Amino acid sequence: MTRIPKSLAAAALTAVPLIVLSGCAGGIGGPAPVGFEKLQSAVIQIQAQGTFVEPGTLEASETAGRGSGFLIDPSGIAVTNNHVVVGAGTLKVWLGGDTGEQFNAKVLGASECLDLAVIQLDKGTYPFLGWYEGDIKPALDVYSAGFPLGDPNFTLTKGIVSKADVPQEDSWASLDHVIEHDARIRGGNSGGPLVAPDGHVVGVNYAGIDELDYNYAIHRDQVLPYLEQLKKGERVLSLGVNAQAMAPGDDGSASGIWVSSVEAGGPADAAGVQPGDVIVDLAGITMGENGTLEDYCQVLQTQGVDAAIDVTIYRPGSDELWTGQVNGDELELAAENVTGSGGGGGDGGTVGSFIVVSDDSGIITVRVPDTWSELSSDPFADDGGANWYSLSASPDYAGYSSDISVPGVTVSASNETNLSAEEALAQLSASADSVCTPLDVAVPYDDGFYVGVASYWTDCGGTSTDYLVLAAQAASGTHLILVNAQLVSEFDQSTVLENILSSFQAAL
């Protein structure tokens, strides 16, 4: 799942006043929210630049990532996702994308558990969106607005609500109220509005599974009870980090919460937590064992964000363990050479570390766990005479080739085949059909670089293994690419799959 979960207490929704629901922030007689025809005028593109360390890497980078958001008040207050802005040293905002006017902004409040943030643009008078007042039910027409893939051009996609209100645990959020819909979103849509036909907001887009075209928005009723607190800068289920849960690895590596970035001056920063750290224990509770933020957020719900909470940190960059407290004793070094990797990701590896591997020709590349170090890259010719480049990666290649319970991935590509993506998928799916339970079959796939179809199976061979097959044509039309993945653990089925699907490519 891309940015891609039941632990929070139910919100007192009935306490939300009607004036907030209407979006008339100026009060009776004040400015009114814009309607659907002027939706673009109140949707923003956000560029966040700061110190970030991506999960599984050791090097900090001043990433300039882009997301979306929307104005909710004529004074310039806007809503977006926590993962879009927290840890940023600077924020730049455009109304309507790069073609619109540029503004500076600051973060007023944010919550990693809710994946919500409220920001303030430069002082001025702005168009803004109101909140949908009716019941949000399945089959309601909805539209996703924003700037997918960092494109400065405003994009609008249409769909319907599939599931109106469900709890969801993700690797970077823990939510009681989520809307599932099919108004297509992609990376860069994060934080943008999901609106009804009247242009009023039903939810905040925050996650999607691109290959299966599942799209998720934080429900209006999850957002509204916390808006005033976030506007005031009050801490809501947050230690001030950009967090992602990492489930235990197949090699026995520990689970934890990866910290991509840290809010300056927040509780985590004051304790000494750094970008690239992994929270392995909080209040005596092991973190991330199920690959979600659920346990992390339950601790904050129980202890309170201002309490002194014991914390244990693993620092992959130096292979050290640190212990201390948030809102209490600062971190102190507790152990060195914890995995024997010396901080460089050697034989011991790091918690959830990933590497980019390639075939012998350097044509095919894909990002996999560093434990998937057994590679095979023999090219082959198919029955039609077309030549293919191929790369397989697994922690045990011989086992992967013969045993459904061993994880691994194979990526193949050809610029000679006449097969369509649909024909290739059908051929590759034959073996899985006989031993697995189909979950999604021949689902359209489009990541902006490759367009095709994908199928996903579960319970393969009576085991917990899931199986993915993807066949897609390069958007440039130069080649066909195939991806087969055996996904054994929850970690494989979430984080590993995300890394594979966001990185596979062929230079043909």
C-alpha positions, 0 to 999 in steps of 0.5 A: 500500500502506498501513502500504501489499520482500529486502535483509536477510541471512537470520537465524540462526533455528535459534539461537532457543531453544525457551523464547522460541518458547513465549512462557513469559517467566516461565520454567519454572513462570512465568506462561503466555501467554493462549489465544485466548479471552483474546486481547483482554486482551493486545492494546493500542491505542497513541496516539503524539503528537509532531512529524510531517511527513507526506510531501509536506507542509511543515507540522509537526504534533503528530499523535496517531496510533493503532496496535495492539500486543501484550504478549509478557511479563508485565512489560509488554513489547510489540511494535508497528511502528516507524512507529507509535511512533518520533518520539513525544514521548508514548505512551499505551496502552490494554488492550482499547482506550479502554474498558480501563485506560490506561498510559504507555509508553516505546520500548525499541528500534526498527528502520525497516528491520524496521518493528518496535518494542518498548515497555515499559508501566508496571511491573506484571503483564500477560497476554501472548501466546506465539509460534506453534511450528508451521510456518506454511503456506498455508491456516493459519487466522489472525486479525488482532487490533487497533484498525483506523481508530483505533476503541477497540473491539477488532476480530478478523477471520478469514482464511487464510495465502495465502503463508507466507514471502516477501521484500518491499520496501516504501516503509517496510520491507525484509523477508526474511520476510513472510506474506500473508493475507486476515484483513482489516486497515486503518489502525490495525491496524499493529503488532497480532498475526496469530494462529493458532487457539490464540491464539499469534502467527504475525506482526506486521501492518504493511501492506495494500492496502485496495482489493485486500484484500491484508494483510501481516504480518512473519513470526514468524521475522523478529521473534524473532532481533531481540527481545532486541536491541530489548528491550535498546535495541540499534540494529538496522538503524536510524538512528532515523527514521520513514522512507518512500521516495519514487521519482523524480517524472515531472517529474524531481524527485529520489528520496529517503527522507522523514523523517516523524519522528526519534527523540530522541537517535538517530544521525539526530537527533544529525547534525541530521536533522529531520522533513520532511527527505529523505535523497537520498544515503547512503554515496554511494548514491542513495536511493529510486530504486525507491520502497522502503527496500531501498538504505537498508537495504542501506547500514545492513547493509553499513556498520553502524549505528554507522559514520560514514556520509556523508549528503546531505539535502534540506530542502523547507521551506527549499529547501536541501541539507545534507551531513554524516555520521551518527555523524560530522560534523554536517550543514552547509548546502551549497546554497540555492534548490535547486529554485527553490521558495523553500521554498514549493513554487512552480514547482520543487515539492518532492521528492514533494510533494502537494496537495489539489485540488477541482472548481469546486463544491468538492464533490469533493476528492482529493490528487495530486502538485503536478505534476498541476496541470492540472485539469478539473471539468466536470459531466456527465449520464449516459445515464440522466439522472443528474447527476455532479460530476467532477474530473480532474487530470494534469500534461498533461490533453490528453495524459491524455485521449488517451494511456495513457502520461500519468498522471492521475486522474478522480473523479466522484460523483452522488447521483442515479444508480440504478447499483450499484457493480458495474454502474458498475464493469462499464461503466467497465472495458470500455475497459481490458479491451481494452487492458490485462492484468487483475490483479485484477477486481471486488475488494471495496473497503471503507475505512470511508467507501466500500464497493464494488468495484475492478479493476486492470490492468497493461501497458496499451497495451503500456506500463508503465502500470497502470490502476485503476477503483473504484466505491463507495457512500458508507457514509452511502448518499448517493452513488456515487463513481467513481475512474479512475487512469492510473498510469505510473511505479512512484511513481504505482503506489505513493505516488501511488495511496496518496494518491489512495485515502486522500483521495478524497471527495465532499461530497454 
